[in-house]
């Protein structure tokens, strides 16, 4: 079969022949009106182009001056599918018979008669119940068997869409009273299943004759016996088209020749790779990593998480030089020291606490806050003195190595003294995060452009074009042992390659100075110009300039709002919607583009419709927002539970 290719858009190329007396604006308006008359809505496109194009009938140009017979299909048939629906006394569709021409050769290849009544119709299937009721219902979806035969597959009601009831449980005479829409809904579901299974099938026309609807069909898209077309695979996975296009270009000699030419390359360039990494570091801290202690420390013990106490203790003497016992505390990480205090002192007879050889406190029978000897007899046994008032030495501890001493004076049966130092430190794990961007130089270089990018294994750029893919936020675990952490981030690693020009002299850059001069020196009424002469100078000129009158533009396209009564016959898992509502009848709302007739706008209301809002600039956006918000909040309040509430 000889195959022909046709671009329907070419039909718009032959516009009305302009009159020599018409202005540019008048010619443009005439062309627009002629084009709009044939393409103003989907019905006009269907009637003027799609139906004749698929069925091999003649198509006329926009101005109707020429006609031609296209052939954009490989096979066509007068009747692709015929559907007959006959209602029973219960309101159900008692007889539903479908005849098909599977191979488009003009002969019927399959006849399917449903073995059960149809009580409800869905966009992609039917519902069958006990006749005249909505009890013992089963749901079926239109499907195509591997051999190409049409069939019904039993599914859950939730797998169907747009279902409504047609038998007597929802109203009387619903099928006969709405036969045209019933046939369209049934046929639409069948055609949807057929075209999904075989994308080559196209429907040119649908004709309703009483209880019968007939579809004229054709095989388009590709002239191949295989219904699995590579082109249709992109509908399920649009992102694969980028890789397929790159593969096709890589194996095409013409494309590669153009790509390598001076016009394709433009400049000599290099591919430069770089990466942006998110570095996460976790450092565990121990107390000994923050403060070290040495000297006359007799004991130490824990006082909680990140807390330690040290005791400095020794025996005293009554002489003029009481012994001094000292410990040195050295800060290793001063910022992690939370507090440092002398929390307790005790002695028989005296102990003096000293920090960096300066007295800061004491415990004893009399005051001892100087470098001398306390007055009184120190040879007393059996009596001990304690001081539990804390002395803060945090600032001195953070400043550097600090000496804490216990100076003890005592004799007789009592001659001991001690000082207890408490240090609290922050031993929590330290988390560090930074972005190491090695691509900033290329990104800021005007001679470089992004050629490819992979984000956490997902390719987001290929050949300088975005692929449309984005990685999901990543959650990763870092550290080990007691220091582990989970972080969620948009990305952790970006690998990029930039194409950078290193020779900008391969093709001379265009001279834009003339355009800049015209823009800078022209006004609304004067057009200035500057042309470079052969001797290197410039020839300046100016002339009057005026834009043509643009005319008036309507504020909007006038539309009207109508409504028509409709039985609440929609169904859901819980049953017929109308049985759950106070009013058995609702309204369908329609919006129509107004037509001009007799000097005024006319609302083209359909059969049974009443006008709600006359022609004008309607704005029902607030109403639409309220409806959407109602549905959203209603869905948010739904609770799925196995208990009665």
C-alpha positions, 0 to 999 in steps of 0.5 A: 500500500502506498503511504502518504503523509499529511500535515493538517496544519498545511491546510491553513497555509492558503488564506484568503487572497488579500485585496490591494486596498486592504491594510495589513491589519485588515488582512490579518483580521480576515485571515484570523476569522477564516481560520477561526471559522474552521478551527474554533473548537473541537467539533469544528476541527473534527468536522473539517479536518479529522473526520475527512482526513481519517476517512479519505474524504476531501479537505478544503483550504481555509478560504475553501478555494481548493480541495484535496483528498488526503490519505493518512491511514493504512487501512480504514473501514466504514464500521469499526464498531457497532453497539446496540443497547436495549433497556428492559422493563426494570430499567437495566440494559437487558441486551447489549451487543457489540460487533467489531471489525478487528482487522479493518477489512470491512467484515465483522470479526467479533460479536460480543453479547453481554450475558448479564444486565447492565445496571450502571455505566462507567467511563471504563466499564459497567456494573451489573446488579439484581435487575431493578435494584442496586443489590448484589452488584458486580463491577466489570472493566472493558479489556482486550484479550491477548488475541485481540477480542474485546472482553469484560474483566471483573474488578473492584468498583474502585478500579472503575471511574465515573460510574452512574446508575441507570435502572429503576432503583435510581429513576424511571426511564433513564436509558430511553430518556438519555439514550444518546449520552448512554450510548456515547458513554458505553462506546467511549469505554469500549473505544478507550480499551481498544485504542489502549491495546492497539494505539494504531486504531483511530476513530474518525466518526461516531453516528447514533441511530436510535439505540445504535451507535456506530464508529467509523475507524482507521488504522493510523500512527504507523503502517505495521502489523505489530500493535506494540509501537516504539513511539507509543512507549513514550506515553508510559515513560516520557523520560526515555525519549531523551536517551533514545534521541541521543542514541539516534543522533549518535548513529546519524552521519548527517547529525554528526557532520553538522555537530562537528562543523564550524556552525555546529561547534562555533568554538573550540571547546573542552569538557571539564568535569567537577563535583559538588559534595556534601561532606558530613563529619562526626567526631566523638568526644570523651571527657579526657579529650576535653580536660586533662588533670595531674598532680596531687589528686587522691581520687576521682569519680563520675558525677553524671554524663560529661561530669567528673569530680577530683579530690585533692587531699593531704595531711597538715602541720601546725608549723609556719609553713602548712603543706600545699597539695596542688593539681593542674587542670589543662583545657584541651578543648576549652569551648566544650568546658561547660563549668568548673567549680570547687564544690566542697572543702573539709578539714581538721583543723583548716584547709584553704582552697587556692586557685593559681596560688590565690586563696578563694575559700576555706573550711576551719574553725576561724577565717583563713583567707590570707597567705599567713597563718590562722590564729589559734591552737591547731592541736585540736582533735575530734572536730571537723569543719566543712564548706559546701558553698560552690566557687566558680572557676570556669573562666579561669579554667577555660583561659588556660592551665589552672592550678587548684591547691589544698593548703592544710593546717592541723595537728594533734589528733586531727591533721587532714584537709581536702578540696573537691573540684567538679568539672562538667564538659560537653561530650556530645558528638560533634557534627560538621556539614559543608558543601565542597563546590568545585564547580563554582568557577565553571558555573561563573565563567560565561565561556562555560555552559552545563553539559551534563549533570548526575545528582545522586545517580539520577541524570538531570542534564544530558547534552545541555538539556534538562531530562526532567528527572529529579532525585528524591530526597536522600536519607543516609546514616553517618558515624559508628558506635555511639555517634550515629546520625541520620540526615535527610538532604536534597542531594549529597553529590552532584557530578557535572561536566561543563563545555567551555570554549577556549577559542572564541575566534572560530566564528566572528561574533555578530556586531550588535552596535547598530541595533543598540544605537537604534534602540537607544536613539529612537522615540515613539515618533522618530526612528534613528539609524546608524550604518557603517560605511566602507571607510570605517565611519558611520552614516547617521539617519532618522525618519518619522515613525508611527505604529498603526492604530491597533484598534479596540480589543474586547475585555474578554470573550463573552461566555454564558452559564447554563444548567440542566436538571440531572438525576443523582444517579452517581454510584460509589462503593457505599451505593447510589449517591442519590439515596444518601442525599435529600434531593433526588435531582441535581444540576449539571452546569455548563459554560458556552462561548457566546455567538454574535447574532443581530448585533448582540451576543447569543447564548447557545444553550443546549436542550433542556438547559436554562440560562443562569448567567447571561453572556458577559465577562463571567468570573466564577473563580471564587466558586471554583475555589470553594468547591475545590476547598470543600473536596479537599477538606472533605477528603482530609476528614475521611478516616479508614477504620475497622471499628464502628464510630 
